Amino acid sequence: MQREFVRVGDAAEVPPGTGIMDLDAVIESCRHLPDDSSLIVEHLGPEESEAALAYVAALAKRHGMLAG
């Protein structure tokens, strides 16, 4: 799959999993942080928040970083 990249000034904020950011790489890089670190999902309306958090939690579980 070919992806288009945009300049930072043109980037839109979109819910996790719908943009071009490699969230698998982000989650993996969190392995280098202290155990009590947090990952913040922000700038979403109430209608997007639940699905966005579920998506990020599923990624974290897949990478073995979230129990459940």
Salt bridges, closest charged atoms under 4 A:
ASP10 OD2 - ARG7 NH2 2.90
GLU13 OE1 - HIS43 ND1 3.17
ASP24 OD1 - ARG62 NH2 2.46
ASP24 OD1 - HIS63 NE2 2.74
GLU28 OE1 - ARG31 NE 3.05
GLU28 OE2 - HIS63 ND1 2.66
GLU42 OE2 - HIS43 NE2 3.50
